């Protein structure tokens, strides 16, 4: 059976190349909205963090109708840390739209997701997006994509992929780079002509692979996948198991079957070959499971998810200000929340430690874990987080560490500084390409060498640099890399920061807090340019004397403090520090709060 009334596609690209904006226009022109309906921009980025940061974190499904054909579209994340999402959803589709920015060209994540699509033998439509950018390089982009396809051993058919020229924001598409399109019809027509329709045996025993998981407080876990064979019906008995036999197959019953139409889910009684459906009612269902006919158990092979490369310790917040702002502060609540996240996010690993108050959390990168922390604080959790550490691996008796492929676009005058910094971080230059007045540099660098580099990089390039990285391979340990060259300014006592104390402290380094901020002993209040930590008294008031004029304190000018975001705080953390996260505040503190005790402990360690 060939389903000519259906096409399944995924949109893949590097972060910020315009996937979600293009999907918006496809929905509008595919008639998913009423004429007068008000629609938010980037409608597929449904949660708050995605909207604020302008990035997609979770792969999401939608569909449009065009010429009586239903096109299922999966919008995927472009950030390397969420690559696990992309790897899985590619199993549900028959072809991909590869979006490439008309100015930036193929980037590291483009390479990663494209290699996964080629491995699965998918057909590819190359879409050069943002052609209305003033710095677009339309003549060169096609060649760069072709080079990338050759590099990744694409088949002859994949090398013949059609190239379209789009402006996602304007909602136009054309077959020629020299003509401006008027709408997205050429894109829809190419999808219908070039992407194969799903095929399968409609009358065979049912078979469906779970490629993604959703969670709902009413029905619990829902499996999302594509029906490979047969028909899936509500209230039907199925066998559930996985190809790698990590658990024994078991019987279960399907309670609901839903399909996506536009942006809404609609319950259906049954679905057939090629349909992408949501299934609920099966307990403990997980990614990689196969639902089979009750009398015919045949699990489908599933791509193994890439392993995590970074770990952090999440522990109960035990600072003097603990419990003031959060609703969930106990280790039981923290443990429940972390294990619940594992049900939804397969790239995450959570394990208990020797302490009942601390848990090891492993993820695909700093961004992956910082989004989890941000979600938890918004839900009302308080916790303390350690510095990120890379996960080492022993290969053939040699200790190896994860390496990243880093691509940097910088103005030519910043090139020397960046190369010098990469040298100290054990980065190895593998390619250089001049691009007008800018230079594109490609490095292979240890993952730990990139911890804390982002803010330094933006300073070095005066905010004009663009950097992006993706996991490359494991290589033998490269030796020590200095984590941080600056020290911390630490509060001497508990109290409230006052102008007089801050004025004296700002001479020692840059401050993170302003007057009126509550502080406690052992809390980090700023950065010292020297490598040693300094204890400062920001609560110190001016002694009153008979000759003191009432306005003399007003003359003290404070430099505005540097407010650290969650990511910047993670970058700043030293090994003996923790980040305290509450719904309203992010503070950095020493593990040992008592200044004298900490000094004695450090003296013992160094002595």
LUMTI-312228 format. One record per residue (C-alpha): y, x, z; residue in three letters. Coordinates in steps of 0.25 Angstrom, whole numbers, plus 5000, padded with zeros to 4 digits. Each point is the difference from the previous one (the first is absolute). Layout:
<sites>
SITE|Y|X|Z|ala
...
</sites>
This chain:
<sites>
SITE|5000|5000|5000|unk
SITE|5014|5005|4996|unk
SITE|5012|4994|5008|unk
SITE|5010|5000|4989|unk
SITE|5009|4991|5009|unk
SITE|5002|5012|5010|unk
SITE|5004|5014|5001|unk
SITE|5000|5009|5013|unk
SITE|5010|5011|5000|unk
SITE|5006|5010|5011|unk
SITE|5014|5006|4999|unk
SITE|5000|5015|5004|unk
SITE|5011|5010|5001|unk
SITE|5007|5010|5009|unk
SITE|5008|4995|5012|unk
SITE|5014|4994|4995|unk
SITE|4996|4999|4985|unk
SITE|5003|4985|5000|unk
SITE|4986|4993|5001|unk
SITE|5004|4989|5010|unk
SITE|5013|4997|4992|unk
SITE|4992|4999|4987|unk
SITE|4991|4990|5007|unk
SITE|5012|4992|5004|unk
SITE|5004|4998|4985|unk
SITE|4986|4998|4996|unk
SITE|4999|4988|5010|unk
SITE|5013|4995|4995|unk
SITE|4997|5000|4986|unk
SITE|4986|4996|5002|unk
SITE|5005|4987|5006|unk
SITE|4995|5002|5015|unk
SITE|5014|4995|5005|unk
SITE|5007|4987|4998|unk
SITE|5013|5000|4991|unk
SITE|5009|4999|5012|unk
SITE|4991|5007|5010|unk
SITE|5007|5011|5008|unk
SITE|4992|5013|5001|unk
SITE|5002|5012|5008|unk
SITE|5000|5013|4993|unk
SITE|4987|5008|5000|unk
SITE|4993|4987|5004|unk
SITE|4986|5007|5001|unk
SITE|5005|5009|5012|unk
SITE|4998|4990|5010|unk
SITE|5001|5007|5014|unk
SITE|5013|5005|5006|unk
SITE|4997|5015|4999|unk
SITE|4997|4999|4985|unk
SITE|5013|4993|4998|unk
SITE|5008|5010|5009|unk
SITE|4994|5012|4994|unk
SITE|4999|4995|4986|unk
SITE|4985|5004|4999|unk
SITE|4987|4993|4998|unk
SITE|4990|5003|5011|unk
SITE|4989|4990|4997|unk
SITE|4994|4996|4987|unk
SITE|5003|4986|4997|unk
SITE|4995|4990|4990|unk
SITE|5007|4990|4991|unk
SITE|4998|4993|4987|unk
SITE|5007|4994|4988|unk
SITE|4997|4991|4989|unk
SITE|5003|5004|4985|unk
SITE|4994|4993|4988|unk
SITE|4990|4993|5009|unk
SITE|4995|5013|5005|unk
SITE|5000|5003|5015|unk
SITE|5005|5014|5002|unk
SITE|4996|5005|5014|unk
SITE|5010|5011|5004|unk
SITE|4998|5010|5012|unk
SITE|5012|5007|5004|unk
SITE|4996|5013|5007|unk
SITE|5007|5010|5009|unk
SITE|5006|5013|4994|unk
SITE|5001|5008|5013|unk
SITE|4988|5010|5001|unk
SITE|4997|4996|5014|unk
SITE|4996|4987|4995|unk
SITE|4991|5005|4989|unk
SITE|4988|4994|5007|unk
SITE|5005|4986|4996|unk
SITE|5001|5004|4986|unk
SITE|4986|5006|4999|unk
SITE|4994|4987|5005|unk
SITE|5008|4990|4991|unk
SITE|4997|5007|4987|unk
SITE|4985|4995|5002|unk
SITE|5005|4986|4998|unk
SITE|5007|5002|4986|unk
SITE|4997|5003|4986|unk
SITE|5013|5007|4996|unk
SITE|5012|5006|5006|unk
SITE|5015|5001|4996|unk
SITE|5004|5014|5003|unk
SITE|5015|5000|5003|unk
SITE|5008|5013|4998|unk
SITE|5015|5002|5003|unk
SITE|5008|5003|4988|unk
SITE|5007|5011|5007|unk
SITE|4990|5006|5010|unk
SITE|4988|4999|4991|unk
SITE|4986|5001|5006|unk
SITE|5000|5004|5015|unk
SITE|4989|5004|5010|unk
SITE|4996|4986|5003|unk
SITE|5000|4996|4985|unk
SITE|4989|5011|4998|unk
SITE|4992|4996|5012|unk
SITE|4999|4985|4997|unk
SITE|4998|5002|4985|unk
SITE|4988|5010|5003|unk
SITE|4994|4989|5008|unk
SITE|5002|4989|4989|unk
SITE|4994|5010|4989|unk
SITE|4988|5003|5009|unk
SITE|4997|4985|5000|unk
SITE|5002|4999|4984|unk
SITE|5011|4990|5001|unk
SITE|5009|4998|4988|unk
SITE|5015|5004|5002|unk
SITE|5013|4995|4995|unk
SITE|5011|5010|5002|unk
SITE|5013|4994|5004|unk
SITE|5013|5009|5000|unk
SITE|5009|4993|5010|unk
SITE|5014|5000|5003|unk
SITE|5004|5004|4986|unk
SITE|5014|4995|5003|unk
SITE|5002|5012|5009|unk
SITE|5012|5009|4995|unk
SITE|4991|5013|5002|unk
SITE|4988|4994|4993|unk
SITE|4991|5010|4992|unk
SITE|4993|4990|4990|unk
SITE|4996|5011|4990|unk
SITE|4993|5009|5010|unk
SITE|4993|4990|5009|unk
SITE|4990|4995|4990|unk
SITE|4996|5015|4998|unk
SITE|4999|5002|5015|unk
SITE|4991|4988|5002|unk
SITE|4991|5005|4989|unk
SITE|4999|5014|5006|unk
SITE|4996|4993|5013|unk
SITE|4989|4992|4994|unk
SITE|4995|5013|4993|unk
SITE|5000|5007|5013|unk
SITE|4992|4989|5007|unk
SITE|4989|5000|4989|unk
SITE|5004|4986|4994|unk
SITE|4990|4994|4990|unk
SITE|5005|4999|4985|unk
SITE|5002|4985|5002|unk
SITE|5009|5003|5012|unk
SITE|5008|5010|4993|unk
SITE|5003|4989|4990|unk
SITE|5007|4992|5010|unk
SITE|5011|4991|4996|unk
SITE|5014|5004|5005|unk
SITE|5011|4990|5003|unk
SITE|5014|5002|5005|unk
SITE|5005|4991|5011|unk
SITE|5012|4997|5009|unk
SITE|4994|4993|5012|unk
SITE|5013|4996|5006|unk
SITE|5005|4994|4987|unk
SITE|4987|4994|4997|unk
SITE|4999|5005|4986|unk
SITE|4989|5008|4992|unk
SITE|4999|5005|4986|unk
SITE|4989|5008|4992|unk
SITE|5011|5010|4995|unk
SITE|5009|5009|5008|unk
SITE|5011|4998|4990|unk
SITE|5000|4985|5002|unk
SITE|5005|4992|5012|unk
SITE|4990|4989|5003|unk
SITE|5005|4986|5004|unk
SITE|4988|4995|5009|unk
SITE|4986|5005|5005|unk
SITE|4992|4993|4989|unk
SITE|4996|5013|4993|unk
SITE|4994|5004|5014|unk
SITE|4993|4987|5002|unk
SITE|4994|5001|4986|unk
SITE|4996|5014|5001|unk
SITE|4992|4996|5013|unk
SITE|4993|4989|4993|unk
SITE|4997|5008|4988|unk
SITE|4996|5013|5006|unk
SITE|4994|4998|5014|unk
SITE|4986|4995|4999|unk
SITE|4997|4986|5005|unk
SITE|4990|5000|5012|unk
SITE|4985|4998|4996|unk
SITE|4988|4997|5008|unk
SITE|4988|4991|5002|unk
SITE|5005|4986|5005|unk
SITE|4986|4995|5002|unk
SITE|4994|5012|5007|unk
SITE|4999|5001|5015|unk
SITE|5013|5002|5007|unk
SITE|5006|5014|5003|unk
SITE|5014|5004|5005|unk
SITE|5005|5013|5005|unk
SITE|5011|5000|5011|unk
SITE|5011|5009|4996|unk
SITE|5011|4996|5010|unk
SITE|5001|4993|5014|unk
SITE|5010|4990|5005|unk
SITE|5001|4995|5014|unk
SITE|5005|4986|5005|unk
SITE|5000|4996|5015|unk
SITE|4994|4986|4996|unk
SITE|4988|5004|4991|unk
SITE|4999|5015|5004|unk
SITE|4996|5010|4990|unk
SITE|5001|4997|4985|unk
SITE|4993|5008|4989|unk
SITE|5007|5001|4987|unk
SITE|4992|5004|4988|unk
SITE|4996|4997|4986|unk
SITE|4988|4992|4996|unk
SITE|4991|5009|4991|unk
SITE|4989|4990|4997|unk
SITE|4997|4985|5003|unk
SITE|5008|4990|5007|unk
SITE|5005|5000|5015|unk
SITE|5001|4986|5006|unk
SITE|5005|4995|5014|unk
SITE|4989|4998|5011|unk
SITE|4990|5009|4992|unk
SITE|4991|5009|5007|unk
SITE|5001|5015|4996|unk
SITE|4994|5013|5003|unk
SITE|5011|5011|5005|unk
SITE|4997|5015|4999|unk
SITE|5005|5013|4995|unk
SITE|4995|5010|4990|unk
SITE|5000|5012|5009|unk
SITE|4991|4992|5010|unk
SITE|5009|5003|5012|unk
SITE|4996|4987|5006|unk
SITE|4988|4990|4998|unk
SITE|5002|4988|4990|unk
SITE|5003|4987|5007|unk
SITE|5001|4985|4996|unk
SITE|5013|4993|5001|unk
SITE|5007|4987|4995|unk
SITE|5013|5000|4992|unk
SITE|5010|4990|5007|unk
SITE|5012|5001|4990|unk
SITE|5003|5005|4986|unk
SITE|5014|5002|4995|unk
SITE|5007|5005|4988|unk
SITE|5014|5005|4997|unk
SITE|5010|4992|4992|unk
SITE|5013|5006|4998|unk
SITE|5004|5004|5015|unk
SITE|4991|4989|5007|unk
SITE|4986|5000|5003|unk
SITE|4992|4987|4996|unk
SITE|4987|4996|5006|unk
SITE|4989|4997|4989|unk
SITE|4985|4995|5002|unk
SITE|4995|5011|4991|unk
SITE|5003|5012|4991|unk
SITE|4993|5007|4989|unk
SITE|4999|5014|4993|unk
SITE|5013|5008|5000|unk
SITE|5007|4992|5010|unk
SITE|5007|5007|5011|unk
SITE|4998|4992|5013|unk
SITE|5002|5000|5015|unk
SITE|4988|4996|5008|unk
SITE|5000|4997|5015|unk
SITE|4989|4996|5010|unk
SITE|4992|5013|5000|unk
SITE|5001|5008|5013|unk
SITE|5002|5015|4999|unk
SITE|5002|5000|4985|unk
SITE|5005|5014|4996|unk
SITE|5005|5007|4987|unk
SITE|4988|5005|4992|unk
SITE|4991|4988|5004|unk
SITE|4993|4992|4989|unk
SITE|4998|4985|5001|unk
SITE|4987|4996|4993|unk
SITE|4992|4988|4997|unk
SITE|4991|4997|5012|unk
SITE|4987|5002|4992|unk
SITE|5005|5012|4992|unk
SITE|5006|5012|5008|unk
SITE|5006|5010|4991|unk
SITE|5012|5008|5006|unk
SITE|5010|5006|4991|unk
SITE|5004|5015|5001|unk
SITE|5014|5003|5006|unk
SITE|5009|5011|4999|unk
SITE|5001|5008|5013|unk
SITE|5014|4999|5006|unk
SITE|5007|5013|5001|unk
SITE|5000|5006|5014|unk
SITE|5012|5001|5010|unk
SITE|5007|5013|5000|unk
SITE|5010|4998|5012|unk
SITE|4997|4996|5015|unk
SITE|5009|4996|5012|unk
SITE|4997|4996|5014|unk
SITE|5006|4986|5004|unk
SITE|5000|4999|5015|unk
SITE|5006|4990|5010|unk
SITE|5015|5002|5003|unk
SITE|5001|5007|5014|unk
SITE|5015|5003|5000|unk
SITE|5010|4996|5011|unk
SITE|5005|4989|4990|unk
SITE|4986|4995|4997|unk
SITE|4998|4984|5000|unk
SITE|5015|4997|4999|unk
SITE|5000|4995|4985|unk
SITE|4986|4998|4996|unk
SITE|4991|4988|5001|unk
SITE|4987|5008|4998|unk
SITE|4999|5013|5009|unk
SITE|4986|5001|5005|unk
SITE|4989|5009|4994|unk
SITE|4991|4987|4998|unk
SITE|5011|4994|4991|unk
SITE|5002|5013|4993|unk
SITE|4985|5002|4997|unk
SITE|4999|4986|4995|unk
SITE|5012|5001|4991|unk
SITE|4995|5013|4994|unk
SITE|4986|4995|4997|unk
SITE|5005|4988|4994|unk
SITE|5008|5008|4990|unk
SITE|4987|5007|4996|unk
SITE|4995|4987|4995|unk
SITE|5011|4999|4990|unk
SITE|5002|5014|4996|unk
SITE|4988|5008|4996|unk
SITE|5007|5013|4998|unk
SITE|5003|5000|5016|unk
SITE|4990|5006|5010|unk
SITE|5002|4997|5015|unk
SITE|4991|5006|5011|unk
SITE|5001|5000|5015|unk
SITE|5003|5014|5008|unk
SITE|4995|5005|5013|unk
SITE|5012|4993|5006|unk
SITE|5000|4985|5001|unk
SITE|5015|5000|4997|unk
SITE|5000|5007|4987|unk
SITE|4994|4998|4986|unk
SITE|4998|5009|4988|unk
SITE|5006|4993|4987|unk
SITE|4997|5007|4986|unk
SITE|5007|4996|4988|unk
SITE|5004|5005|4986|unk
SITE|5013|5006|5003|unk
SITE|5012|4999|5009|unk
SITE|5006|4988|4993|unk
SITE|4987|4992|5001|unk
SITE|5000|5002|5015|unk
SITE|5015|4998|5002|unk
SITE|4999|4987|4993|unk
SITE|4989|4996|5010|unk
SITE|5009|5004|5012|unk
SITE|5012|4993|4994|unk
SITE|4992|4987|4999|unk
SITE|4995|5001|5014|unk
SITE|5014|5002|5006|unk
SITE|5004|4988|4993|unk
SITE|4989|4992|5006|unk
SITE|5004|5004|5014|unk
SITE|4991|5012|5003|unk
SITE|5005|5012|5008|unk
SITE|4992|5013|4998|unk
SITE|5001|5015|5000|unk
SITE|4997|5008|4987|unk
SITE|4996|5015|4999|unk
SITE|5004|5009|4989|unk
SITE|4992|4998|4987|unk
SITE|4989|5010|4997|unk
SITE|4991|5003|4988|unk
SITE|4985|4997|5000|unk
SITE|4993|5013|4997|unk
SITE|4986|5000|4993|unk
SITE|4989|5011|5000|unk
SITE|4995|5003|4986|unk
SITE|4989|5010|4998|unk
SITE|5003|5006|5013|unk
SITE|5015|5002|4997|unk
SITE|5011|4992|5008|unk
SITE|5008|4993|4989|unk
SITE|5013|4991|5001|unk
SITE|5006|4989|4991|unk
SITE|5009|5005|4989|unk
SITE|5011|4992|4993|unk
SITE|5005|5000|4986|unk
SITE|5015|5000|5002|unk
SITE|5010|4997|4988|unk
SITE|5014|5003|5003|unk
SITE|5012|4996|4991|unk
SITE|5013|5008|5004|unk
SITE|5013|5004|4994|unk
SITE|4998|5014|4995|unk
SITE|5009|5006|5010|unk
SITE|4991|4996|5012|unk
SITE|4988|5006|4993|unk
SITE|5000|5013|5008|unk
SITE|5002|4994|5014|unk
SITE|4988|4990|4997|unk
SITE|4991|5011|4995|unk
SITE|5003|5009|5012|unk
SITE|4997|4988|5010|unk
SITE|4987|4997|4992|unk
SITE|4996|5015|5002|unk
SITE|5001|4999|5015|unk
SITE|4992|4987|5000|unk
SITE|4989|5007|4992|unk
SITE|5003|4993|4987|unk
SITE|4995|5005|4987|unk
SITE|5008|4998|4987|unk
SITE|4992|4995|4989|unk
SITE|5010|4994|4990|unk
SITE|5015|5000|4996|unk
SITE|5006|4991|4990|unk
SITE|5015|5000|4997|unk
SITE|5006|4986|4998|unk
SITE|5014|5001|4995|unk
SITE|5009|5005|5012|unk
SITE|4988|4998|5010|unk
SITE|4987|5007|5002|unk
SITE|4986|4994|5003|unk
SITE|4991|5009|5009|unk
SITE|4986|4997|5003|unk
SITE|4993|5006|5012|unk
SITE|4986|5000|5007|unk
SITE|5004|5000|5015|unk
SITE|4992|4997|5013|unk
SITE|5002|4986|5005|unk
SITE|5005|5005|5013|unk
SITE|5011|5009|4993|unk
SITE|5007|4987|4996|unk
SITE|5001|4994|5014|unk
SITE|5014|5000|5004|unk
SITE|5005|5005|4986|unk
SITE|5006|4987|4994|unk
SITE|5013|5001|5008|unk
SITE|5002|5015|4998|unk
SITE|4997|4998|4985|unk
SITE|5011|4989|4999|unk
SITE|5010|5009|5007|unk
SITE|4996|5012|4991|unk
SITE|5002|4992|4987|unk
SITE|5013|4993|5006|unk
SITE|4992|4987|4998|unk
SITE|4998|5001|4985|unk
SITE|4985|5005|5001|unk
SITE|4988|4991|4998|unk
SITE|4986|5004|5005|unk
SITE|4987|4993|5000|unk
SITE|4986|5005|5003|unk
SITE|4986|4996|4999|unk
SITE|4987|5005|5007|unk
SITE|4994|5011|4990|unk
SITE|4987|5006|5007|unk
SITE|4995|5008|5012|unk
SITE|5002|5015|5000|unk
SITE|4998|5011|5010|unk
SITE|5009|5000|5012|unk
SITE|5013|5007|4995|unk
SITE|5005|5006|5014|unk
SITE|5011|4996|5010|unk
SITE|5012|4992|4995|unk
SITE|5012|4999|5009|unk
SITE|5001|4985|5004|unk
SITE|5015|5000|5004|unk
SITE|5010|5011|5002|unk
SITE|5010|4992|5009|unk
SITE|4998|4997|5015|unk
SITE|5003|4987|5007|unk
SITE|5011|4997|5010|unk
SITE|4994|4993|5012|unk
SITE|5006|4991|5010|unk
SITE|5001|5006|5014|unk
SITE|5000|4987|5008|unk
SITE|4998|4985|4998|unk
SITE|5012|4991|4999|unk
SITE|5011|4996|4989|unk
SITE|5006|5010|4990|unk
SITE|5015|5002|5002|unk
SITE|5011|5005|4992|unk
SITE|5002|5012|5008|unk
SITE|4986|5005|5001|unk
SITE|4998|4997|4985|unk
SITE|5012|5008|4997|unk
SITE|4995|5013|5007|unk
SITE|4986|4998|4994|unk
SITE|5005|4998|4986|unk
SITE|5004|5015|5000|unk
SITE|4985|5004|5001|unk
SITE|4995|4992|4988|unk
SITE|5000|4986|4993|unk
SITE|4998|4988|5008|unk
SITE|4992|4988|4997|unk
SITE|5006|4990|5010|unk
SITE|5014|4995|5003|unk
SITE|5008|4997|5013|unk
SITE|4993|4988|5008|unk
SITE|4986|5003|4996|unk
SITE|4990|4999|5011|unk
SITE|4992|5014|5001|unk
SITE|4989|5005|5009|unk
SITE|4996|5014|5005|unk
SITE|4992|5007|4989|unk
SITE|5005|4991|4989|unk
SITE|5005|5008|4987|unk
SITE|5015|4996|4997|unk
SITE|5003|5010|4989|unk
SITE|4995|5012|4992|unk
SITE|5004|5015|5004|unk
SITE|5002|5010|4988|unk
SITE|4993|5010|5008|unk
SITE|4985|5000|5001|unk
SITE|4999|4998|5015|unk
SITE|5002|4987|5007|unk
SITE|5012|4998|5008|unk
SITE|5002|4990|5012|unk
SITE|5014|4993|5000|unk
SITE|5006|4991|5010|unk
SITE|5006|4988|4991|unk
SITE|5002|4991|5013|unk
SITE|5009|5010|5006|unk
SITE|5014|4994|5004|unk
SITE|5013|5007|5002|unk
SITE|5003|5003|5015|unk
SITE|5013|4992|5004|unk
SITE|5012|5008|5006|unk
SITE|5013|4997|5004|unk
SITE|5007|5005|4988|unk
SITE|4991|4993|4990|unk
SITE|5007|4991|4990|unk
SITE|4993|4987|4997|unk
SITE|5000|5002|4984|unk
SITE|4995|5014|5000|unk
SITE|4986|4996|4997|unk
SITE|5004|4992|4988|unk
SITE|5004|5013|4993|unk
SITE|4986|5005|4999|unk
SITE|4996|4999|4986|unk
SITE|4985|4997|4998|unk
SITE|4993|5004|4986|unk
SITE|4993|4987|4996|unk
SITE|4985|5001|5004|unk
SITE|4989|5002|4989|unk
SITE|4991|4987|5001|unk
SITE|4986|5003|4997|unk
SITE|4991|4990|4992|unk
SITE|4986|4998|5003|unk
SITE|4995|5010|4989|unk
SITE|5011|5010|5004|unk
SITE|4995|4999|5015|unk
SITE|4986|5003|4995|unk
SITE|5005|5012|4992|unk
SITE|5008|5005|5012|unk
SITE|4988|5000|5010|unk
SITE|4995|5013|5006|unk
SITE|4986|5001|5005|unk
SITE|5004|4999|5015|unk
SITE|5008|4987|4997|unk
SITE|4997|4985|4998|unk
SITE|5007|4989|4993|unk
SITE|5002|4988|5008|unk
SITE|5001|4987|4992|unk
SITE|5004|4987|5005|unk
SITE|5005|4987|4993|unk
SITE|5015|5005|5002|unk
SITE|5000|5015|5001|unk
SITE|4994|5012|4995|unk
SITE|5001|5012|5010|unk
SITE|4994|5014|4999|unk
SITE|4995|5006|5014|unk
SITE|4993|5012|5005|unk
SITE|4985|4998|5004|unk
SITE|5003|5005|5014|unk
SITE|5013|4993|5004|unk
SITE|5003|5008|5013|unk
SITE|5009|5012|4996|unk
SITE|4995|5010|5010|unk
SITE|4985|4996|4998|unk
SITE|5002|5002|4985|unk
SITE|5006|5014|5002|unk
SITE|4989|5004|5009|unk
SITE|4989|4995|4990|unk
SITE|5007|5007|4988|unk
SITE|5001|5013|5009|unk
SITE|4985|5000|5002|unk
SITE|4997|4997|4986|unk
SITE|5009|5011|4995|unk
SITE|4997|5010|5011|unk
</sites>
